[in-house]
Each structure stands twice: as C-alpha cells, then as structure tokens.
C-alpha cells in the first residue's frame, strides 16, 4: 500500500483539482450578492441513515478554501447516523463556506455511502476469519477518498494503484504465455528493478491454483468466480503456502458463504462502484 505521505499528497491533489474544477475564476453567485466581510454559520445535516464518512476530509476541504474557517464536530467518522443528526458546524466567511459547500457534500455523500455498504459487509463477515477488501473499480480522480471511506467502514484496502503491488490477472497471464511464465518474468523484473512488491495471481480454476502454488513466491492467490465447492478445495490445497482471496459474484447473499470456505480475504468492486449517495445537506444557521 501507499505510504501516509503519499496518501496525504493524493488528498491534497484531489482537493485542489476539485476546487479548480468547481470554482474556476470565482464563485460569482456569492461574489455578486454577499459582502466579502460577511460572516456566517452552517450545519451539516443528515437526511438519511448509515455510517458517516468524510468528516475529517471536509475539515481538509474547508481549510484549503479558507484556513480561518472554524469547524465544531459533533459526530466523528465511522459513527452510525440517522435522519436529523447534525454532524458539524462550520463558521467564518460566508463566501468561503459557499465556495467549499459542493465539494464537501459531494465527497461526504459518496464516502458515507461507501462506508455504510462496507460496514454492512463487515457485519456479514462477523465470526469468520475473512476480511473485506475494495478494488481499483473507483471513480477516476476520487480513489483516495473512496478507499479512505472503505477503511472508515471497517474494511481494508487492496492495492491502491498499479504501482504498489503486482497483480497478474487473466489477460496478463494470457499475454505472457501462461501462469508459470508470467510469475517467472515478474520475479525477474522485480529483481532487476530492485522492487519489493507483493505478487497476487488470479486463478480461474483448480488447475491454475496448483500451477501457481508450484511456481511459488506468490503473496496471495485470487480465486476468481469460483463456486463454494471449488473455493473449499482451493483453500485446502493452498494451505499455508500463501493467502487466499475470493472475488466475483460477491454480494449480501454470497459473501458469508465464501468466508465460511476459509478464505483470508474477499474483494468486492461493489463497495465503490455500486452505491447510492447518503442524503446530506449543508444548511445556513440563522
């Protein structure tokens, strides 16, 4: 995974680009009718229920727009919220609050939806040894916030991007000439380039699982679209040689069954690509 420094840098880049995109050469609606010296206060109101996420990110956004804005937080990231809850107050320049408003809402609504779905999956896995992972199926430019939301919801992050872990999927294997060749070439590449990256290899059937284990040096085997029986067989064969991950056909009805097959991890793109935003609003306080 990426370092904390990289993580913070990604967040700052995200904020800068989003504000650039939204504000451009000025928030002319606010500039036209609100005096520059006007002071105001607003509340973040919950109009839904679930797990709140993005509170700390909202503070970063407000600080980027105007370091003089003051945030009074009542509900922290990861807490369960219901309709009518007030998450925080923000006070200071009215123009600054309005400039940051849309990015704060867009971010928190999506992050909260992701955290809520992740937390639901975490609860379904309770009592098993399996942990839920996200994927790279994220919104372009917003990945760092979405993966942060998964963590807030109690899940774990898969690789952040293409550069922090090697993952040999079906197309890599086919283009490379097979599993054994793909793994051998990867090991050689990492050695020649002095790269210390973990290797995950995707298996499409039990024969491929056996070939991966025979090749050795793999951190985790991804069991892609295996049924329950195949998953149990694969886990038994792999044993302690490496970690296991189930992927494909993961939903609320199947996730517990895959966990009970004994896999270490279950990854689901649905955590980030199939969520409905939590309903939140930022309302001025008279």
BALOBA-1460 file (C-alpha; in Angstrom, 3 decimals):
// residues 286
<rec num="1" residu="x" x="0.000" y="0.000" z="0.000"/>
<rec num="2" residu="x" x="0.988" y="3.622" z="-0.395"/>
<rec num="3" residu="x" x="2.664" y="5.497" z="2.446"/>
<rec num="4" residu="x" x="0.893" y="8.007" z="4.677"/>
<rec num="5" residu="x" x="2.792" y="10.796" z="2.907"/>
<rec num="6" residu="x" x="1.575" y="9.589" z="-0.490"/>
<rec num="7" residu="x" x="-1.938" y="9.271" z="0.900"/>
<rec num="8" residu="x" x="-1.952" y="12.875" z="2.153"/>
<rec num="9" residu="x" x="-0.462" y="14.121" z="-1.123"/>
<rec num="10" residu="x" x="-3.221" y="12.365" z="-3.073"/>
<rec num="11" residu="x" x="-5.851" y="14.019" z="-0.879"/>
<rec num="12" residu="x" x="-4.367" y="17.477" z="-1.427"/>
<rec num="13" residu="x" x="-4.239" y="16.898" z="-5.186"/>
<rec num="14" residu="x" x="-7.860" y="15.760" z="-5.152"/>
<rec num="15" residu="x" x="-8.992" y="18.849" z="-3.243"/>
<rec num="16" residu="x" x="-7.020" y="21.265" z="-5.410"/>
<rec num="17" residu="x" x="-8.362" y="19.786" z="-8.636"/>
<rec num="18" residu="x" x="-11.960" y="19.619" z="-7.420"/>
<rec num="19" residu="x" x="-11.948" y="23.239" z="-6.241"/>
<rec num="20" residu="x" x="-10.303" y="24.295" z="-9.519"/>
<rec num="21" residu="x" x="-12.998" y="22.437" z="-11.440"/>
<rec num="22" residu="x" x="-15.872" y="23.912" z="-9.422"/>
<rec num="23" residu="x" x="-14.726" y="27.468" z="-8.726"/>
<rec num="24" residu="x" x="-12.688" y="28.405" z="-11.785"/>
<rec num="25" residu="x" x="-12.057" y="32.157" z="-11.776"/>
<rec num="26" residu="x" x="-14.542" y="32.773" z="-8.995"/>
<rec num="27" residu="x" x="-17.838" y="31.861" z="-7.306"/>
<rec num="28" residu="x" x="-19.689" y="34.694" z="-8.986"/>
<rec num="29" residu="x" x="-23.031" y="33.816" z="-7.361"/>
<rec num="30" residu="x" x="-21.574" y="34.540" z="-3.927"/>
<rec num="31" residu="x" x="-19.336" y="37.377" z="-5.073"/>
<rec num="32" residu="x" x="-22.329" y="39.137" z="-6.597"/>
<rec num="33" residu="x" x="-24.617" y="39.220" z="-3.557"/>
<rec num="34" residu="x" x="-22.640" y="38.501" z="-0.394"/>
<rec num="35" residu="x" x="-20.226" y="41.115" z="1.021"/>
<rec num="36" residu="x" x="-16.623" y="39.973" z="1.335"/>
<rec num="37" residu="x" x="-16.660" y="40.712" z="5.059"/>
<rec num="38" residu="x" x="-19.906" y="38.809" z="5.756"/>
<rec num="39" residu="x" x="-19.659" y="36.100" z="8.404"/>
<rec num="40" residu="x" x="-21.930" y="33.071" z="8.602"/>
<rec num="41" residu="x" x="-22.506" y="29.662" z="10.131"/>
<rec num="42" residu="x" x="-23.830" y="26.430" z="8.676"/>
<rec num="43" residu="x" x="-24.591" y="22.879" z="9.833"/>
<rec num="44" residu="x" x="-24.059" y="19.538" z="8.128"/>
<rec num="45" residu="x" x="-27.485" y="17.895" z="8.369"/>
<rec num="46" residu="x" x="-28.118" y="14.151" z="7.921"/>
<rec num="47" residu="x" x="-31.283" y="13.293" z="5.963"/>
<rec num="48" residu="x" x="-30.636" y="9.550" z="5.800"/>
<rec num="49" residu="x" x="-29.185" y="6.763" z="7.929"/>
<rec num="50" residu="x" x="-25.955" y="4.794" z="7.811"/>
<rec num="51" residu="x" x="-22.286" y="5.310" z="8.615"/>
<rec num="52" residu="x" x="-20.951" y="8.847" z="8.311"/>
<rec num="53" residu="x" x="-17.649" y="9.293" z="6.485"/>
<rec num="54" residu="x" x="-15.684" y="12.270" z="5.242"/>
<rec num="55" residu="x" x="-15.822" y="14.455" z="8.348"/>
<rec num="56" residu="x" x="-12.037" y="14.735" z="8.546"/>
<rec num="57" residu="x" x="-11.905" y="15.201" z="4.771"/>
<rec num="58" residu="x" x="-14.445" y="18.032" z="4.985"/>
<rec num="59" residu="x" x="-12.187" y="19.756" z="7.504"/>
<rec num="60" residu="x" x="-9.326" y="19.491" z="4.994"/>
<rec num="61" residu="x" x="-11.503" y="20.987" z="2.255"/>
<rec num="62" residu="x" x="-12.656" y="23.904" z="4.404"/>
<rec num="63" residu="x" x="-9.073" y="24.542" z="5.497"/>
<rec num="64" residu="x" x="-7.877" y="24.519" z="1.876"/>
<rec num="65" residu="x" x="-10.532" y="27.060" z="0.876"/>
<rec num="66" residu="x" x="-10.056" y="29.263" z="3.942"/>
<rec num="67" residu="x" x="-7.786" y="28.450" z="6.876"/>
<rec num="68" residu="x" x="-9.804" y="30.835" z="9.079"/>
<rec num="69" residu="x" x="-12.983" y="28.734" z="8.906"/>
<rec num="70" residu="x" x="-13.832" y="27.091" z="12.231"/>
<rec num="71" residu="x" x="-15.251" y="23.555" z="12.472"/>
<rec num="72" residu="x" x="-17.119" y="22.261" z="15.525"/>
<rec num="73" residu="x" x="-17.548" y="18.497" z="15.142"/>
<rec num="74" residu="x" x="-20.295" y="16.583" z="16.965"/>
<rec num="75" residu="x" x="-20.137" y="13.196" z="15.177"/>
<rec num="76" residu="x" x="-16.880" y="11.581" z="14.079"/>
<rec num="77" residu="x" x="-16.099" y="9.453" z="11.045"/>
<rec num="78" residu="x" x="-17.336" y="5.873" z="11.374"/>
<rec num="79" residu="x" x="-20.290" y="6.638" z="13.638"/>
<rec num="80" residu="x" x="-23.822" y="5.488" z="12.871"/>
<rec num="81" residu="x" x="-26.120" y="8.396" z="11.994"/>
<rec num="82" residu="x" x="-29.852" y="8.869" z="11.485"/>
<rec num="83" residu="x" x="-32.192" y="11.436" z="9.959"/>
<rec num="84" residu="x" x="-31.918" y="14.781" z="11.745"/>
<rec num="85" residu="x" x="-28.423" y="14.336" z="13.155"/>
<rec num="86" residu="x" x="-26.072" y="17.320" z="12.893"/>
<rec num="87" residu="x" x="-22.506" y="16.237" z="12.156"/>
<rec num="88" residu="x" x="-20.714" y="19.564" z="12.489"/>
<rec num="89" residu="x" x="-20.982" y="23.336" z="12.375"/>
<rec num="90" residu="x" x="-18.741" y="25.472" z="10.180"/>
<rec num="91" residu="x" x="-18.390" y="29.191" z="10.760"/>
<rec num="92" residu="x" x="-16.476" y="32.073" z="9.227"/>
<rec num="93" residu="x" x="-16.554" y="33.841" z="5.886"/>
<rec num="94" residu="x" x="-19.916" y="33.227" z="4.203"/>
<rec num="95" residu="x" x="-18.266" y="33.338" z="0.786"/>
<rec num="96" residu="x" x="-15.738" y="30.699" z="1.833"/>
<rec num="97" residu="x" x="-18.400" y="28.368" z="3.250"/>
<rec num="98" residu="x" x="-20.328" y="28.548" z="-0.014"/>
<rec num="99" residu="x" x="-17.201" y="28.007" z="-2.087"/>
<rec num="100" residu="x" x="-16.452" y="24.767" z="-0.247"/>
<rec num="101" residu="x" x="-20.059" y="23.585" z="0.115"/>
<rec num="102" residu="x" x="-20.477" y="21.480" z="-3.006"/>
<rec num="103" residu="x" x="-17.188" y="19.634" z="-2.732"/>
<rec num="104" residu="x" x="-17.845" y="18.871" z="0.925"/>
<rec num="105" residu="x" x="-21.303" y="17.494" z="0.153"/>
<rec num="106" residu="x" x="-20.267" y="15.553" z="-2.956"/>
<rec num="107" residu="x" x="-17.405" y="13.950" z="-1.041"/>
<rec num="108" residu="x" x="-19.238" y="13.165" z="2.182"/>
<rec num="109" residu="x" x="-22.343" y="11.820" z="0.464"/>
<rec num="110" residu="x" x="-20.347" y="9.310" z="-1.564"/>
<rec num="111" residu="x" x="-17.867" y="8.454" z="1.185"/>
<rec num="112" residu="x" x="-20.726" y="7.829" z="3.630"/>
<rec num="113" residu="x" x="-22.476" y="5.547" z="1.152"/>
<rec num="114" residu="x" x="-19.279" y="3.533" z="0.682"/>
<rec num="115" residu="x" x="-18.621" y="3.339" z="4.425"/>
<rec num="116" residu="x" x="-22.206" y="2.207" z="5.001"/>
<rec num="117" residu="x" x="-22.033" y="-0.580" z="2.398"/>
<rec num="118" residu="x" x="-18.612" y="-1.668" z="3.657"/>
<rec num="119" residu="x" x="-19.838" y="-1.790" z="7.240"/>
<rec num="120" residu="x" x="-22.775" y="-3.935" z="6.153"/>
<rec num="121" residu="x" x="-20.363" y="-6.433" z="4.583"/>
<rec num="122" residu="x" x="-18.135" y="-6.347" z="7.663"/>
<rec num="123" residu="x" x="-21.107" y="-7.269" z="9.835"/>
<rec num="124" residu="x" x="-21.997" y="-10.149" z="7.497"/>
<rec num="125" residu="x" x="-18.444" y="-11.494" z="7.963"/>
<rec num="126" residu="x" x="-18.541" y="-11.294" z="11.751"/>
<rec num="127" residu="x" x="-17.296" y="-14.507" z="13.363"/>
<rec num="128" residu="x" x="-15.273" y="-15.610" z="10.332"/>
<rec num="129" residu="x" x="-11.584" y="-15.050" z="9.598"/>
<rec num="130" residu="x" x="-12.236" y="-13.295" z="6.282"/>
<rec num="131" residu="x" x="-11.698" y="-9.561" z="5.740"/>
<rec num="132" residu="x" x="-13.395" y="-7.415" z="3.110"/>
<rec num="133" residu="x" x="-11.259" y="-5.623" z="0.504"/>
<rec num="134" residu="x" x="-12.014" y="-2.918" z="-2.023"/>
<rec num="135" residu="x" x="-10.711" y="-2.904" z="-5.621"/>
<rec num="136" residu="x" x="-9.483" y="-0.414" z="-8.245"/>
<rec num="137" residu="x" x="-13.062" y="-0.047" z="-9.525"/>
<rec num="138" residu="x" x="-13.225" y="3.504" z="-8.240"/>
<rec num="139" residu="x" x="-14.289" y="6.906" z="-9.549"/>
<rec num="140" residu="x" x="-11.400" y="8.420" z="-11.577"/>
<rec num="141" residu="x" x="-9.709" y="11.155" z="-9.555"/>
<rec num="142" residu="x" x="-11.591" y="10.285" z="-6.356"/>
<rec num="143" residu="x" x="-9.926" y="6.967" z="-5.486"/>
<rec num="144" residu="x" x="-8.073" y="8.100" z="-2.380"/>
<rec num="145" residu="x" x="-11.287" y="9.338" z="-0.743"/>
<rec num="146" residu="x" x="-13.223" y="6.215" z="-1.695"/>
<rec num="147" residu="x" x="-10.549" y="3.917" z="-0.289"/>
<rec num="148" residu="x" x="-10.462" y="6.051" z="2.856"/>
<rec num="149" residu="x" x="-14.227" y="5.530" z="3.159"/>
<rec num="150" residu="x" x="-13.763" y="1.748" z="2.959"/>
<rec num="151" residu="x" x="-11.369" y="1.945" z="5.920"/>
<rec num="152" residu="x" x="-13.829" y="4.112" z="7.853"/>
<rec num="153" residu="x" x="-16.494" y="1.464" z="7.239"/>
<rec num="154" residu="x" x="-14.275" y="-1.234" z="8.738"/>
<rec num="155" residu="x" x="-12.898" y="-2.759" z="5.544"/>
<rec num="156" residu="x" x="-9.354" y="-2.986" z="4.262"/>
<rec num="157" residu="x" x="-7.701" y="-1.600" z="1.157"/>
<rec num="158" residu="x" x="-6.435" y="-3.727" z="-1.696"/>
<rec num="159" residu="x" x="-3.565" y="-2.237" z="-3.683"/>
<rec num="160" residu="x" x="-4.007" y="1.483" z="-4.246"/>
<rec num="161" residu="x" x="-2.975" y="1.510" z="-7.893"/>
<rec num="162" residu="x" x="-0.894" y="-0.297" z="-10.486"/>
<rec num="163" residu="x" x="2.393" y="0.761" z="-8.917"/>
<rec num="164" residu="x" x="2.195" y="-0.523" z="-5.329"/>
<rec num="165" residu="x" x="1.541" y="-4.234" z="-5.912"/>
<rec num="166" residu="x" x="1.833" y="-6.743" z="-8.743"/>
<rec num="167" residu="x" x="-1.456" y="-8.386" z="-9.679"/>
<rec num="168" residu="x" x="-1.333" y="-10.887" z="-12.509"/>
<rec num="169" residu="x" x="-4.848" y="-11.237" z="-13.877"/>
<rec num="170" residu="x" x="-6.178" y="-13.364" z="-16.730"/>
<rec num="171" residu="x" x="-5.053" y="-11.001" z="-19.506"/>
<rec num="172" residu="x" x="-1.544" y="-10.653" z="-18.069"/>
<rec num="173" residu="x" x="-1.282" y="-14.432" z="-17.886"/>
<rec num="174" residu="x" x="-2.569" y="-14.975" z="-21.403"/>
<rec num="175" residu="x" x="-0.371" y="-12.259" z="-22.935"/>
<rec num="176" residu="x" x="2.683" y="-13.555" z="-21.041"/>
<rec num="177" residu="x" x="2.218" y="-17.114" z="-22.298"/>
<rec num="178" residu="x" x="0.839" y="-18.770" z="-19.175"/>
<rec num="179" residu="x" x="0.952" y="-18.654" z="-15.390"/>
<rec num="180" residu="x" x="4.400" y="-20.132" z="-14.858"/>
<rec num="181" residu="x" x="5.990" y="-17.777" z="-17.389"/>
<rec num="182" residu="x" x="4.112" y="-14.750" z="-16.035"/>
<rec num="183" residu="x" x="5.284" y="-15.415" z="-12.477"/>
<rec num="184" residu="x" x="8.860" y="-16.140" z="-13.535"/>
<rec num="185" residu="x" x="9.026" y="-12.960" z="-15.625"/>
<rec num="186" residu="x" x="7.575" y="-10.950" z="-12.745"/>
<rec num="187" residu="x" x="10.155" y="-12.232" z="-10.268"/>
<rec num="188" residu="x" x="12.939" y="-11.420" z="-12.718"/>
<rec num="189" residu="x" x="11.538" y="-7.942" z="-13.365"/>
<rec num="190" residu="x" x="11.266" y="-7.139" z="-9.653"/>
<rec num="191" residu="x" x="14.820" y="-8.321" z="-9.022"/>
<rec num="192" residu="x" x="16.290" y="-6.400" z="-11.956"/>
<rec num="193" residu="x" x="14.496" y="-3.219" z="-10.950"/>
<rec num="194" residu="x" x="15.104" y="-3.621" z="-7.209"/>
<rec num="195" residu="x" x="11.376" y="-3.542" z="-6.479"/>
<rec num="196" residu="x" x="9.960" y="-5.056" z="-3.315"/>
<rec num="197" residu="x" x="6.356" y="-5.600" z="-4.370"/>
<rec num="198" residu="x" x="3.971" y="-8.344" z="-3.306"/>
<rec num="199" residu="x" x="2.616" y="-10.609" z="-6.047"/>
<rec num="200" residu="x" x="-1.027" y="-11.618" z="-6.365"/>
<rec num="201" residu="x" x="-2.042" y="-14.056" z="-9.088"/>
<rec num="202" residu="x" x="-5.562" y="-14.694" z="-10.322"/>
<rec num="203" residu="x" x="-6.693" y="-18.298" z="-10.800"/>
<rec num="204" residu="x" x="-9.626" y="-19.287" z="-12.996"/>
<rec num="205" residu="x" x="-9.777" y="-22.954" z="-11.972"/>
<rec num="206" residu="x" x="-8.159" y="-25.527" z="-9.681"/>
<rec num="207" residu="x" x="-5.502" y="-26.468" z="-12.242"/>
<rec num="208" residu="x" x="-4.307" y="-22.859" z="-12.267"/>
<rec num="209" residu="x" x="-4.267" y="-22.820" z="-8.456"/>
<rec num="210" residu="x" x="-1.951" y="-25.841" z="-8.499"/>
<rec num="211" residu="x" x="0.314" y="-24.202" z="-11.087"/>
<rec num="212" residu="x" x="0.566" y="-21.009" z="-9.032"/>
<rec num="213" residu="x" x="1.443" y="-22.915" z="-5.865"/>
<rec num="214" residu="x" x="4.069" y="-24.894" z="-7.762"/>
<rec num="215" residu="x" x="5.652" y="-21.681" z="-9.068"/>
<rec num="216" residu="x" x="5.967" y="-20.295" z="-5.519"/>
<rec num="217" residu="x" x="6.848" y="-16.814" z="-4.346"/>
<rec num="218" residu="x" x="3.255" y="-15.569" z="-4.506"/>
<rec num="219" residu="x" x="1.735" y="-13.490" z="-1.693"/>
<rec num="220" residu="x" x="-1.914" y="-14.231" z="-2.424"/>
<rec num="221" residu="x" x="-3.998" y="-16.241" z="-4.879"/>
<rec num="222" residu="x" x="-7.197" y="-14.633" z="-6.127"/>
<rec num="223" residu="x" x="-9.910" y="-17.243" z="-6.689"/>
<rec num="224" residu="x" x="-11.933" y="-15.582" z="-9.426"/>
<rec num="225" residu="x" x="-15.577" y="-16.608" z="-9.796"/>
<rec num="226" residu="x" x="-15.070" y="-19.947" z="-8.027"/>
<rec num="227" residu="x" x="-18.175" y="-21.625" z="-6.635"/>
<rec num="228" residu="x" x="-18.258" y="-22.655" z="-2.974"/>
<rec num="229" residu="x" x="-17.067" y="-26.221" z="-3.553"/>
<rec num="230" residu="x" x="-14.158" y="-25.123" z="-5.747"/>
<rec num="231" residu="x" x="-13.241" y="-22.470" z="-3.177"/>
<rec num="232" residu="x" x="-13.099" y="-25.010" z="-0.370"/>
<rec num="233" residu="x" x="-10.953" y="-27.337" z="-2.497"/>
<rec num="234" residu="x" x="-8.605" y="-24.500" z="-3.437"/>
<rec num="235" residu="x" x="-8.214" y="-23.317" z="0.164"/>
<rec num="236" residu="x" x="-7.447" y="-26.862" z="1.306"/>
<rec num="237" residu="x" x="-4.842" y="-27.329" z="-1.437"/>
<rec num="238" residu="x" x="-3.164" y="-23.948" z="-0.908"/>
<rec num="239" residu="x" x="-2.915" y="-24.480" z="2.845"/>
<rec num="240" residu="x" x="-0.239" y="-22.258" z="4.371"/>
<rec num="241" residu="x" x="1.701" y="-21.676" z="1.134"/>
<rec num="242" residu="x" x="0.086" y="-18.240" z="0.645"/>
<rec num="243" residu="x" x="-3.025" y="-16.215" z="1.408"/>
<rec num="244" residu="x" x="-6.325" y="-16.608" z="-0.424"/>
<rec num="245" residu="x" x="-8.870" y="-14.150" z="-1.783"/>
<rec num="246" residu="x" x="-12.337" y="-14.710" z="-3.232"/>
<rec num="247" residu="x" x="-13.567" y="-12.346" z="-5.930"/>
<rec num="248" residu="x" x="-16.508" y="-12.270" z="-8.312"/>
<rec num="249" residu="x" x="-20.176" y="-12.963" z="-7.534"/>
<rec num="250" residu="x" x="-19.806" y="-11.240" z="-4.152"/>
<rec num="251" residu="x" x="-23.000" y="-9.770" z="-2.708"/>
<rec num="252" residu="x" x="-25.013" y="-9.748" z="0.516"/>
<rec num="253" residu="x" x="-26.299" y="-13.267" z="-0.136"/>
<rec num="254" residu="x" x="-22.980" y="-14.914" z="-1.064"/>
<rec num="255" residu="x" x="-20.302" y="-13.169" z="0.991"/>
<rec num="256" residu="x" x="-20.839" y="-15.158" z="4.193"/>
<rec num="257" residu="x" x="-20.746" y="-18.476" z="2.295"/>
<rec num="258" residu="x" x="-17.404" y="-17.590" z="0.691"/>
<rec num="259" residu="x" x="-16.000" y="-16.562" z="4.062"/>
<rec num="260" residu="x" x="-17.017" y="-19.891" z="5.540"/>
<rec num="261" residu="x" x="-14.999" y="-21.636" z="2.809"/>
<rec num="262" residu="x" x="-11.909" y="-20.449" z="4.705"/>
<rec num="263" residu="x" x="-10.526" y="-17.663" z="2.503"/>
<rec num="264" residu="x" x="-8.485" y="-14.899" z="4.111"/>
<rec num="265" residu="x" x="-9.919" y="-12.045" z="2.051"/>
<rec num="266" residu="x" x="-12.982" y="-11.247" z="-0.038"/>
<rec num="267" residu="x" x="-12.786" y="-8.398" z="-2.539"/>
<rec num="268" residu="x" x="-15.763" y="-6.553" z="-3.930"/>
<rec num="269" residu="x" x="-15.860" y="-3.791" z="-6.503"/>
<rec num="270" residu="x" x="-19.432" y="-3.093" z="-5.428"/>
<rec num="271" residu="x" x="-18.131" y="-1.281" z="-2.344"/>
<rec num="272" residu="x" x="-17.143" y="1.639" z="-4.551"/>
<rec num="273" residu="x" x="-18.907" y="1.275" z="-7.908"/>
<rec num="274" residu="x" x="-22.448" y="0.403" z="-6.821"/>
<rec num="275" residu="x" x="-23.535" y="2.720" z="-4.027"/>
<rec num="276" residu="x" x="-26.233" y="5.377" z="-3.679"/>
<rec num="277" residu="x" x="-25.138" y="8.615" z="-2.050"/>
<rec num="278" residu="x" x="-26.217" y="9.309" z="1.502"/>
<rec num="279" residu="x" x="-28.557" y="12.301" z="1.648"/>
<rec num="280" residu="x" x="-26.757" y="15.157" z="3.407"/>
<rec num="281" residu="x" x="-27.143" y="18.915" z="3.243"/>
<rec num="282" residu="x" x="-25.288" y="21.989" z="4.450"/>
<rec num="283" residu="x" x="-27.785" y="24.484" z="5.839"/>
<rec num="284" residu="x" x="-27.183" y="28.043" z="6.976"/>
<rec num="285" residu="x" x="-27.870" y="28.713" z="10.652"/>
<rec num="286" residu="x" x="-29.771" y="31.944" z="11.179"/>
